[in-house]
Structures are given as C-alpha cells and as structure tokens.
Amino acid sequence: MGIQVANWNTEQAEFQQETDALVELKKELNVLIISTKARALAYQRATDAGKRSLVFIDSQKTAEKIAEIVSSILCMHHNGRI
C-alpha cells in the first residue's frame, strides 16, 4: 500500500510538472502570436504605403505628360500652327 501511495504521489507530481510546462508554453505561444500579428500589420502598412507612393509617382508622371502636351499645344497656338 505504501508503494502504491508513493507511486501515485510521483505520478501526481509529474502530472503537475507537465501541466505547468504546458501552461507556460501556452503563454509563450500567445505572446508569439500577438507579436507575429503586430509584425504582419506593420508589414501590411509598409506595403500599403509603398503602393500609395507608386500611385503618387505615376500620377506625377501623368501630370508632367499633361503639362508637356498643354505646353506643346500652347506653343503651336502661339506660333500660329493651330
């Protein structure tokens, strides 16, 4: 009977250690998940900003082209070609 109680105590202690380890692992995983989500959001924001920058750059090129066309038209009009 004494050996059975000692075995039960040992099993309970091992079970408690395993449970404690799993609880700590769960906490660590939750922290990592939060950190990963924050990083993913930062990357998404950087990507979005980059895309907006490209659109802006393209719109500037378009504005420059329009200005060149208008300038050419005005020049042709001034020179009597229109």
Buried (B, 14 or more C-beta within 10 A) or exposed (E): EEEEEEEEEEEEEEEEEEEEEEEEEEEEEEEEEEEEEEEEEEEEEEEEEEEEEEEEEEEEEEEEEEEEEEEEEEEEEEEEEE
